[in-house]
Amino acid sequence: MSLNRQPNIAEHDAFYEELINAQRDLGDEQAEMFLAKLVLILANHVGDRAVLSEAIALARGNTLAAAG
């Protein structure tokens, strides 16, 4: 299995709104902890190490490119 890079979230706008609302009223540290926990929960659900490694590399690459 490889990382799905195509849009794949039903009602993506509603998902984004739910994600933002879940962080509402959290301090910066709490919001970072929330996101870290969410990543670990979803990574556990995915389970495939190759897919997770590909996702990590993609996120890191996009982050570095955005900073440059």
PyMOL Python script that loads the backbone (N, CA, C, O; Angstrom):
from pymol import cmd

cmd.read_pdbstr("""\
ATOM      1  N   MET A   1       0.856  -1.171   0.000  1.00  0.00           N
ATOM      2  CA  MET A   1       0.000   0.000   0.000  1.00  0.00           C
ATOM      3  C   MET A   1       0.900   1.231   0.000  1.00  0.00           C
ATOM      4  O   MET A   1       1.952   1.247   0.640  1.00  0.00           O
ATOM      5  N   SER A   2       0.469   2.268  -0.732  1.00  0.00           N
ATOM      6  CA  SER A   2       1.212   3.523  -0.701  1.00  0.00           C
ATOM      7  C   SER A   2       0.287   4.637  -0.216  1.00  0.00           C
ATOM      8  O   SER A   2      -0.933   4.480  -0.155  1.00  0.00           O
ATOM      9  N   LEU A   3       0.888   5.735   0.116  1.00  0.00           N
ATOM     10  CA  LEU A   3       0.151   6.875   0.657  1.00  0.00           C
ATOM     11  C   LEU A   3      -0.807   7.426  -0.388  1.00  0.00           C
ATOM     12  O   LEU A   3      -0.396   7.714  -1.512  1.00  0.00           O
ATOM     13  N   ASN A   4      -2.065   7.575  -0.034  1.00  0.00           N
ATOM     14  CA  ASN A   4      -3.061   8.170  -0.916  1.00  0.00           C
ATOM     15  C   ASN A   4      -2.889   9.685  -0.880  1.00  0.00           C
ATOM     16  O   ASN A   4      -3.099  10.310   0.160  1.00  0.00           O
ATOM     17  N   ARG A   5      -2.511  10.272  -2.002  1.00  0.00           N
ATOM     18  CA  ARG A   5      -2.289  11.720  -2.065  1.00  0.00           C
ATOM     19  C   ARG A   5      -3.445  12.453  -2.739  1.00  0.00           C
ATOM     20  O   ARG A   5      -3.373  13.662  -2.961  1.00  0.00           O
ATOM     21  N   GLN A   6      -4.498  11.729  -3.060  1.00  0.00           N
ATOM     22  CA  GLN A   6      -5.671  12.323  -3.698  1.00  0.00           C
ATOM     23  C   GLN A   6      -6.687  12.733  -2.629  1.00  0.00           C
ATOM     24  O   GLN A   6      -6.749  12.102  -1.573  1.00  0.00           O
ATOM     25  N   PRO A   7      -7.480  13.772  -2.879  1.00  0.00           N
ATOM     26  CA  PRO A   7      -8.521  14.152  -1.911  1.00  0.00           C
ATOM     27  C   PRO A   7      -9.383  12.931  -1.576  1.00  0.00           C
ATOM     28  O   PRO A   7      -9.868  12.235  -2.468  1.00  0.00           O
ATOM     29  N   ASN A   8      -9.563  12.686  -0.280  1.00  0.00           N
ATOM     30  CA  ASN A   8     -10.240  11.459   0.138  1.00  0.00           C
ATOM     31  C   ASN A   8     -11.079  11.645   1.396  1.00  0.00           C
ATOM     32  O   ASN A   8     -11.457  10.660   2.029  1.00  0.00           O
ATOM     33  N   ILE A   9     -11.375  12.872   1.767  1.00  0.00           N
ATOM     34  CA  ILE A   9     -12.151  13.133   2.981  1.00  0.00           C
ATOM     35  C   ILE A   9     -13.538  13.610   2.574  1.00  0.00           C
ATOM     36  O   ILE A   9     -13.687  14.657   1.944  1.00  0.00           O
ATOM     37  N   ALA A  10     -14.548  12.833   2.941  1.00  0.00           N
ATOM     38  CA  ALA A  10     -15.923  13.244   2.667  1.00  0.00           C
ATOM     39  C   ALA A  10     -16.226  14.519   3.453  1.00  0.00           C
ATOM     40  O   ALA A  10     -15.824  14.660   4.608  1.00  0.00           O
ATOM     41  N   GLU A  11     -16.929  15.428   2.821  1.00  0.00           N
ATOM     42  CA  GLU A  11     -17.292  16.695   3.474  1.00  0.00           C
ATOM     43  C   GLU A  11     -16.064  17.349   4.095  1.00  0.00           C
ATOM     44  O   GLU A  11     -16.046  17.654   5.287  1.00  0.00           O
ATOM     45  N   HIS A  12     -15.039  17.560   3.274  1.00  0.00           N
ATOM     46  CA  HIS A  12     -13.754  18.069   3.774  1.00  0.00           C
ATOM     47  C   HIS A  12     -13.868  19.403   4.501  1.00  0.00           C
ATOM     48  O   HIS A  12     -13.140  19.637   5.466  1.00  0.00           O
ATOM     49  N   ASP A  13     -14.765  20.281   4.059  1.00  0.00           N
ATOM     50  CA  ASP A  13     -14.937  21.560   4.761  1.00  0.00           C
ATOM     51  C   ASP A  13     -15.480  21.351   6.174  1.00  0.00           C
ATOM     52  O   ASP A  13     -15.044  22.014   7.115  1.00  0.00           O
ATOM     53  N   ALA A  14     -16.428  20.432   6.320  1.00  0.00           N
ATOM     54  CA  ALA A  14     -16.988  20.129   7.641  1.00  0.00           C
ATOM     55  C   ALA A  14     -15.919  19.494   8.533  1.00  0.00           C
ATOM     56  O   ALA A  14     -15.862  19.770   9.732  1.00  0.00           O
ATOM     57  N   PHE A  15     -15.068  18.637   7.943  1.00  0.00           N
ATOM     58  CA  PHE A  15     -13.975  18.043   8.716  1.00  0.00           C
ATOM     59  C   PHE A  15     -13.027  19.123   9.220  1.00  0.00           C
ATOM     60  O   PHE A  15     -12.645  19.125  10.390  1.00  0.00           O
ATOM     61  N   TYR A  16     -12.648  20.041   8.333  1.00  0.00           N
ATOM     62  CA  TYR A  16     -11.730  21.116   8.727  1.00  0.00           C
ATOM     63  C   TYR A  16     -12.348  21.956   9.846  1.00  0.00           C
ATOM     64  O   TYR A  16     -11.667  22.312  10.808  1.00  0.00           O
ATOM     65  N   GLU A  17     -13.620  22.266   9.719  1.00  0.00           N
ATOM     66  CA  GLU A  17     -14.308  23.040  10.759  1.00  0.00           C
ATOM     67  C   GLU A  17     -14.314  22.285  12.088  1.00  0.00           C
ATOM     68  O   GLU A  17     -14.102  22.884  13.143  1.00  0.00           O
ATOM     69  N   GLU A  18     -14.555  20.984  12.044  1.00  0.00           N
ATOM     70  CA  GLU A  18     -14.547  20.173  13.264  1.00  0.00           C
ATOM     71  C   GLU A  18     -13.155  20.155  13.896  1.00  0.00           C
ATOM     72  O   GLU A  18     -13.017  20.232  15.117  1.00  0.00           O
ATOM     73  N   LEU A  19     -12.130  20.052  13.056  1.00  0.00           N
ATOM     74  CA  LEU A  19     -10.751  20.046  13.553  1.00  0.00           C
ATOM     75  C   LEU A  19     -10.408  21.366  14.228  1.00  0.00           C
ATOM     76  O   LEU A  19      -9.803  21.373  15.300  1.00  0.00           O
ATOM     77  N   ILE A  20     -10.780  22.464  13.623  1.00  0.00           N
ATOM     78  CA  ILE A  20     -10.525  23.792  14.203  1.00  0.00           C
ATOM     79  C   ILE A  20     -11.323  23.964  15.492  1.00  0.00           C
ATOM     80  O   ILE A  20     -10.789  24.442  16.493  1.00  0.00           O
ATOM     81  N   ASN A  21     -12.590  23.580  15.472  1.00  0.00           N
ATOM     82  CA  ASN A  21     -13.431  23.712  16.668  1.00  0.00           C
ATOM     83  C   ASN A  21     -12.925  22.870  17.830  1.00  0.00           C
ATOM     84  O   ASN A  21     -13.090  23.253  18.989  1.00  0.00           O
ATOM     85  N   ALA A  22     -12.312  21.728  17.535  1.00  0.00           N
ATOM     86  CA  ALA A  22     -11.778  20.866  18.595  1.00  0.00           C
ATOM     87  C   ALA A  22     -10.634  21.545  19.340  1.00  0.00           C
ATOM     88  O   ALA A  22     -10.332  21.191  20.480  1.00  0.00           O
ATOM     89  N   GLN A  23      -9.996  22.524  18.691  1.00  0.00           N
ATOM     90  CA  GLN A  23      -8.872  23.233  19.311  1.00  0.00           C
ATOM     91  C   GLN A  23      -9.293  24.554  19.964  1.00  0.00           C
ATOM     92  O   GLN A  23      -8.499  25.210  20.637  1.00  0.00           O
ATOM     93  N   ARG A  24     -10.531  24.919  19.753  1.00  0.00           N
ATOM     94  CA  ARG A  24     -11.034  26.182  20.308  1.00  0.00           C
ATOM     95  C   ARG A  24     -10.938  26.141  21.841  1.00  0.00           C
ATOM     96  O   ARG A  24     -11.217  25.114  22.460  1.00  0.00           O
ATOM     97  N   ASP A  25     -10.562  27.211  22.413  1.00  0.00           N
ATOM     98  CA  ASP A  25     -10.429  27.369  23.864  1.00  0.00           C
ATOM     99  C   ASP A  25      -9.262  26.573  24.455  1.00  0.00           C
ATOM    100  O   ASP A  25      -9.163  26.439  25.674  1.00  0.00           O
ATOM    101  N   LEU A  26      -8.384  26.047  23.609  1.00  0.00           N
ATOM    102  CA  LEU A  26      -7.176  25.393  24.103  1.00  0.00           C
ATOM    103  C   LEU A  26      -6.023  26.385  24.023  1.00  0.00           C
ATOM    104  O   LEU A  26      -5.946  27.181  23.087  1.00  0.00           O
ATOM    105  N   GLY A  27      -5.140  26.337  24.990  1.00  0.00           N
ATOM    106  CA  GLY A  27      -3.924  27.129  24.905  1.00  0.00           C
ATOM    107  C   GLY A  27      -3.021  26.554  23.823  1.00  0.00           C
ATOM    108  O   GLY A  27      -3.283  25.468  23.305  1.00  0.00           O
ATOM    109  N   ASP A  28      -1.964  27.275  23.480  1.00  0.00           N
ATOM    110  CA  ASP A  28      -1.047  26.820  22.436  1.00  0.00           C
ATOM    111  C   ASP A  28      -0.478  25.439  22.754  1.00  0.00           C
ATOM    112  O   ASP A  28      -0.433  24.570  21.883  1.00  0.00           O
ATOM    113  N   GLU A  29      -0.045  25.235  23.993  1.00  0.00           N
ATOM    114  CA  GLU A  29       0.534  23.953  24.384  1.00  0.00           C
ATOM    115  C   GLU A  29      -0.507  22.842  24.309  1.00  0.00           C
ATOM    116  O   GLU A  29      -0.206  21.741  23.850  1.00  0.00           O
ATOM    117  N   GLN A  30      -1.725  23.124  24.756  1.00  0.00           N
ATOM    118  CA  GLN A  30      -2.790  22.125  24.691  1.00  0.00           C
ATOM    119  C   GLN A  30      -3.146  21.798  23.239  1.00  0.00           C
ATOM    120  O   GLN A  30      -3.388  20.636  22.913  1.00  0.00           O
ATOM    121  N   ALA A  31      -3.180  22.804  22.369  1.00  0.00           N
ATOM    122  CA  ALA A  31      -3.495  22.580  20.956  1.00  0.00           C
ATOM    123  C   ALA A  31      -2.412  21.722  20.297  1.00  0.00           C
ATOM    124  O   ALA A  31      -2.719  20.839  19.496  1.00  0.00           O
ATOM    125  N   GLU A  32      -1.156  21.979  20.630  1.00  0.00           N
ATOM    126  CA  GLU A  32      -0.067  21.158  20.097  1.00  0.00           C
ATOM    127  C   GLU A  32      -0.179  19.723  20.602  1.00  0.00           C
ATOM    128  O   GLU A  32       0.058  18.781  19.847  1.00  0.00           O
ATOM    129  N   MET A  33      -0.536  19.551  21.866  1.00  0.00           N
ATOM    130  CA  MET A  33      -0.696  18.219  22.427  1.00  0.00           C
ATOM    131  C   MET A  33      -1.877  17.507  21.767  1.00  0.00           C
ATOM    132  O   MET A  33      -1.794  16.320  21.451  1.00  0.00           O
ATOM    133  N   PHE A  34      -2.956  18.224  21.564  1.00  0.00           N
ATOM    134  CA  PHE A  34      -4.125  17.664  20.885  1.00  0.00           C
ATOM    135  C   PHE A  34      -3.728  17.139  19.506  1.00  0.00           C
ATOM    136  O   PHE A  34      -4.061  16.007  19.153  1.00  0.00           O
ATOM    137  N   LEU A  35      -3.017  17.960  18.725  1.00  0.00           N
ATOM    138  CA  LEU A  35      -2.616  17.555  17.383  1.00  0.00           C
ATOM    139  C   LEU A  35      -1.661  16.362  17.412  1.00  0.00           C
ATOM    140  O   LEU A  35      -1.766  15.465  16.576  1.00  0.00           O
ATOM    141  N   ALA A  36      -0.734  16.347  18.364  1.00  0.00           N
ATOM    142  CA  ALA A  36       0.188  15.220  18.488  1.00  0.00           C
ATOM    143  C   ALA A  36      -0.573  13.936  18.820  1.00  0.00           C
ATOM    144  O   ALA A  36      -0.280  12.877  18.264  1.00  0.00           O
ATOM    145  N   LYS A  37      -1.539  14.031  19.716  1.00  0.00           N
ATOM    146  CA  LYS A  37      -2.338  12.856  20.072  1.00  0.00           C
ATOM    147  C   LYS A  37      -3.166  12.383  18.890  1.00  0.00           C
ATOM    148  O   LYS A  37      -3.282  11.181  18.650  1.00  0.00           O
ATOM    149  N   LEU A  38      -3.741  13.320  18.153  1.00  0.00           N
ATOM    150  CA  LEU A  38      -4.533  12.967  16.983  1.00  0.00           C
ATOM    151  C   LEU A  38      -3.666  12.255  15.943  1.00  0.00           C
ATOM    152  O   LEU A  38      -4.091  11.260  15.356  1.00  0.00           O
ATOM    153  N   VAL A  39      -2.462  12.760  15.717  1.00  0.00           N
ATOM    154  CA  VAL A  39      -1.538  12.120  14.775  1.00  0.00           C
ATOM    155  C   VAL A  39      -1.239  10.689  15.209  1.00  0.00           C
ATOM    156  O   VAL A  39      -1.276   9.774  14.386  1.00  0.00           O
ATOM    157  N   LEU A  40      -0.945  10.487  16.488  1.00  0.00           N
ATOM    158  CA  LEU A  40      -0.621   9.140  16.972  1.00  0.00           C
ATOM    159  C   LEU A  40      -1.820   8.199  16.889  1.00  0.00           C
ATOM    160  O   LEU A  40      -1.654   7.021  16.573  1.00  0.00           O
ATOM    161  N   ILE A  41      -3.009   8.691  17.164  1.00  0.00           N
ATOM    162  CA  ILE A  41      -4.216   7.872  17.053  1.00  0.00           C
ATOM    163  C   ILE A  41      -4.434   7.449  15.607  1.00  0.00           C
ATOM    164  O   ILE A  41      -4.719   6.284  15.329  1.00  0.00           O
ATOM    165  N   LEU A  42      -4.297   8.407  14.681  1.00  0.00           N
ATOM    166  CA  LEU A  42      -4.495   8.088  13.264  1.00  0.00           C
ATOM    167  C   LEU A  42      -3.373   7.210  12.719  1.00  0.00           C
ATOM    168  O   LEU A  42      -3.619   6.335  11.889  1.00  0.00           O
ATOM    169  N   ALA A  43      -2.146   7.436  13.179  1.00  0.00           N
ATOM    170  CA  ALA A  43      -1.024   6.592  12.757  1.00  0.00           C
ATOM    171  C   ALA A  43      -1.251   5.150  13.207  1.00  0.00           C
ATOM    172  O   ALA A  43      -0.962   4.213  12.464  1.00  0.00           O
ATOM    173  N   ASN A  44      -1.760   4.975  14.405  1.00  0.00           N
ATOM    174  CA  ASN A  44      -2.070   3.639  14.891  1.00  0.00           C
ATOM    175  C   ASN A  44      -3.147   2.992  14.025  1.00  0.00           C
ATOM    176  O   ASN A  44      -3.087   1.797  13.736  1.00  0.00           O
ATOM    177  N   HIS A  45      -4.117   3.777  13.618  1.00  0.00           N
ATOM    178  CA  HIS A  45      -5.193   3.259  12.765  1.00  0.00           C
ATOM    179  C   HIS A  45      -4.643   2.828  11.402  1.00  0.00           C
ATOM    180  O   HIS A  45      -5.013   1.773  10.888  1.00  0.00           O
ATOM    181  N   VAL A  46      -3.765   3.638  10.820  1.00  0.00           N
ATOM    182  CA  VAL A  46      -3.159   3.305   9.527  1.00  0.00           C
ATOM    183  C   VAL A  46      -2.293   2.058   9.673  1.00  0.00           C
ATOM    184  O   VAL A  46      -2.451   1.090   8.930  1.00  0.00           O
ATOM    185  N   GLY A  47      -1.381   2.092  10.634  1.00  0.00           N
ATOM    186  CA  GLY A  47      -0.585   0.931  10.978  1.00  0.00           C
ATOM    187  C   GLY A  47       0.539   0.564  10.020  1.00  0.00           C
ATOM    188  O   GLY A  47       1.549   0.016  10.460  1.00  0.00           O
ATOM    189  N   ASP A  48       0.405   0.837   8.758  1.00  0.00           N
ATOM    190  CA  ASP A  48       1.397   0.445   7.747  1.00  0.00           C
ATOM    191  C   ASP A  48       2.610   1.365   7.843  1.00  0.00           C
ATOM    192  O   ASP A  48       2.518   2.556   7.548  1.00  0.00           O
ATOM    193  N   ARG A  49       3.758   0.800   8.262  1.00  0.00           N
ATOM    194  CA  ARG A  49       4.965   1.617   8.495  1.00  0.00           C
ATOM    195  C   ARG A  49       5.451   2.306   7.237  1.00  0.00           C
ATOM    196  O   ARG A  49       5.932   3.437   7.308  1.00  0.00           O
ATOM    197  N   ALA A  50       5.338   1.656   6.084  1.00  0.00           N
ATOM    198  CA  ALA A  50       5.786   2.281   4.838  1.00  0.00           C
ATOM    199  C   ALA A  50       4.937   3.512   4.527  1.00  0.00           C
ATOM    200  O   ALA A  50       5.471   4.544   4.123  1.00  0.00           O
ATOM    201  N   VAL A  51       3.643   3.413   4.709  1.00  0.00           N
ATOM    202  CA  VAL A  51       2.744   4.547   4.474  1.00  0.00           C
ATOM    203  C   VAL A  51       3.044   5.664   5.467  1.00  0.00           C
ATOM    204  O   VAL A  51       3.088   6.836   5.094  1.00  0.00           O
ATOM    205  N   LEU A  52       3.252   5.299   6.730  1.00  0.00           N
ATOM    206  CA  LEU A  52       3.557   6.300   7.746  1.00  0.00           C
ATOM    207  C   LEU A  52       4.885   6.999   7.453  1.00  0.00           C
ATOM    208  O   LEU A  52       4.991   8.214   7.619  1.00  0.00           O
ATOM    209  N   SER A  53       5.887   6.253   7.024  1.00  0.00           N
ATOM    210  CA  SER A  53       7.180   6.850   6.676  1.00  0.00           C
ATOM    211  C   SER A  53       7.037   7.792   5.486  1.00  0.00           C
ATOM    212  O   SER A  53       7.644   8.863   5.464  1.00  0.00           O
ATOM    213  N   GLU A  54       6.243   7.400   4.504  1.00  0.00           N
ATOM    214  CA  GLU A  54       6.005   8.265   3.344  1.00  0.00           C
ATOM    215  C   GLU A  54       5.289   9.551   3.763  1.00  0.00           C
ATOM    216  O   GLU A  54       5.614  10.633   3.275  1.00  0.00           O
ATOM    217  N   ALA A  55       4.323   9.430   4.663  1.00  0.00           N
ATOM    218  CA  ALA A  55       3.589  10.602   5.151  1.00  0.00           C
ATOM    219  C   ALA A  55       4.504  11.540   5.934  1.00  0.00           C
ATOM    220  O   ALA A  55       4.421  12.760   5.789  1.00  0.00           O
ATOM    221  N   ILE A  56       5.376  10.969   6.762  1.00  0.00           N
ATOM    222  CA  ILE A  56       6.329  11.786   7.523  1.00  0.00           C
ATOM    223  C   ILE A  56       7.242  12.548   6.577  1.00  0.00           C
ATOM    224  O   ILE A  56       7.466  13.745   6.757  1.00  0.00           O
ATOM    225  N   ALA A  57       7.771  11.860   5.568  1.00  0.00           N
ATOM    226  CA  ALA A  57       8.672  12.509   4.608  1.00  0.00           C
ATOM    227  C   ALA A  57       7.952  13.608   3.834  1.00  0.00           C
ATOM    228  O   ALA A  57       8.520  14.674   3.599  1.00  0.00           O
ATOM    229  N   LEU A  58       6.708  13.356   3.435  1.00  0.00           N
ATOM    230  CA  LEU A  58       5.935  14.362   2.702  1.00  0.00           C
ATOM    231  C   LEU A  58       5.665  15.588   3.574  1.00  0.00           C
ATOM    232  O   LEU A  58       5.851  16.720   3.128  1.00  0.00           O
ATOM    233  N   ALA A  59       5.231  15.369   4.802  1.00  0.00           N
ATOM    234  CA  ALA A  59       4.945  16.486   5.703  1.00  0.00           C
ATOM    235  C   ALA A  59       6.205  17.304   5.995  1.00  0.00           C
ATOM    236  O   ALA A  59       6.166  18.534   6.019  1.00  0.00           O
ATOM    237  N   ARG A  60       7.311  16.612   6.216  1.00  0.00           N
ATOM    238  CA  ARG A  60       8.570  17.323   6.482  1.00  0.00           C
ATOM    239  C   ARG A  60       9.004  18.131   5.258  1.00  0.00           C
ATOM    240  O   ARG A  60       9.384  19.296   5.378  1.00  0.00           O
ATOM    241  N   GLY A  61       8.945  17.511   4.095  1.00  0.00           N
ATOM    242  CA  GLY A  61       9.325  18.208   2.872  1.00  0.00           C
ATOM    243  C   GLY A  61       8.470  19.431   2.611  1.00  0.00           C
ATOM    244  O   GLY A  61       8.986  20.492   2.260  1.00  0.00           O
ATOM    245  N   ASN A  62       7.154  19.288   2.783  1.00  0.00           N
ATOM    246  CA  ASN A  62       6.252  20.431   2.588  1.00  0.00           C
ATOM    247  C   ASN A  62       6.524  21.530   3.604  1.00  0.00           C
ATOM    248  O   ASN A  62       6.469  22.714   3.273  1.00  0.00           O
ATOM    249  N   THR A  63       6.816  21.140   4.834  1.00  0.00           N
ATOM    250  CA  THR A  63       7.095  22.125   5.890  1.00  0.00           C
ATOM    251  C   THR A  63       8.369  22.888   5.589  1.00  0.00           C
ATOM    252  O   THR A  63       8.405  24.113   5.709  1.00  0.00           O
ATOM    253  N   LEU A  64       9.418  22.172   5.198  1.00  0.00           N
ATOM    254  CA  LEU A  64      10.690  22.835   4.869  1.00  0.00           C
ATOM    255  C   LEU A  64      10.546  23.735   3.643  1.00  0.00           C
ATOM    256  O   LEU A  64      11.124  24.822   3.605  1.00  0.00           O
ATOM    257  N   ALA A  65       9.791  23.302   2.655  1.00  0.00           N
ATOM    258  CA  ALA A  65       9.595  24.099   1.445  1.00  0.00           C
ATOM    259  C   ALA A  65       8.828  25.384   1.757  1.00  0.00           C
ATOM    260  O   ALA A  65       9.107  26.436   1.183  1.00  0.00           O
ATOM    261  N   ALA A  66       7.859  25.288   2.673  1.00  0.00           N
ATOM    262  CA  ALA A  66       7.067  26.457   3.045  1.00  0.00           C
ATOM    263  C   ALA A  66       7.895  27.473   3.824  1.00  0.00           C
ATOM    264  O   ALA A  66       7.628  28.673   3.771  1.00  0.00           O
ATOM    265  N   ALA A  67       8.902  26.986   4.547  1.00  0.00           N
ATOM    266  CA  ALA A  67       9.746  27.876   5.356  1.00  0.00           C
ATOM    267  C   ALA A  67      10.782  28.589   4.508  1.00  0.00           C
ATOM    268  O   ALA A  67      11.326  29.615   4.916  1.00  0.00           O
ATOM    269  N   GLY A  68      11.059  28.047   3.320  1.00  0.00           N
ATOM    270  CA  GLY A  68      12.122  28.596   2.490  1.00  0.00           C
ATOM    271  C   GLY A  68      11.676  29.611   1.558  1.00  0.00           C
ATOM    272  O   GLY A  68      12.482  30.152   0.802  1.00  0.00           O
TER     273      GLY A  68
END
""", "prot")
cmd.dss("prot")
cmd.show_as("cartoon", "prot")
cmd.util.cbc("prot")
cmd.orient("prot")
